[in-house]
């Protein structure tokens, strides 16, 4: 199975401009993401997708594969949609967050294993993790998900779901997506929906239009870098020897 890993990377960021090129103990953030993703046992092709010449030149400089894409894309999914036109015979595409320098290759493989048995019912794959704190449950930036008996996603929300009268099991979403390439091509044709706009969650557009999102459960959650303060947290982890 030929799998294309795409790392969308933008220079512009409201909270942390230029973060893909920030130095993290001798390597840029985007180089650390690229090197971690390259350790996946299932990704056969890996590329950075950027709209900035500085990132493009930097990735070329450390020997990575990179393509220049439009500045007009609204999200990483659209950027992935542009990249796939440059590749033939791809079966699955996985979108790897460019701001997670500690991403673990086993997380990527766990998503991709959902497609390994050629089960046609698996159209989209992603990860979930059990919620283990009240703070995460009530934090609107930690996306919650309800699953069916086959571990397909029923709904995603920024609110705590399901409603809890007593006890209950809760899952949060870990935002790595993989798609069958023909499914990604269909998703790119969809228009935004009201549910998506209300929650500001793109995956609700896919569910609304009847697409299946299969999940795998992980015990790993690595920090992403949105702000300079987040960078300090990553530096602390690396300082403890988790490089």
JOQUIHU-V156649 format. One record per helix or strand of 2 or more residues. SS is the DSSP state (helix for helix, strand for strand). FROM is the first residue (numbers start at 1). TO is the last residue. If there is no record, write none. Layout:
<<SS;FROM;TO> <SS;FROM;TO>>
//
This chain:
<<strand;3;9> <helix;19;21> <strand;23;24> <strand;27;28> <helix;29;37> <strand;45;50> <helix;53;61> <strand;66;68> <helix;76;86> <strand;92;95> <helix;105;115> <strand;124;130> <helix;134;138> <strand;144;147> <strand;152;157> <strand;171;180> <helix;181;187> <helix;194;199> <helix;203;208> <strand;213;217> <helix;228;239>>
//
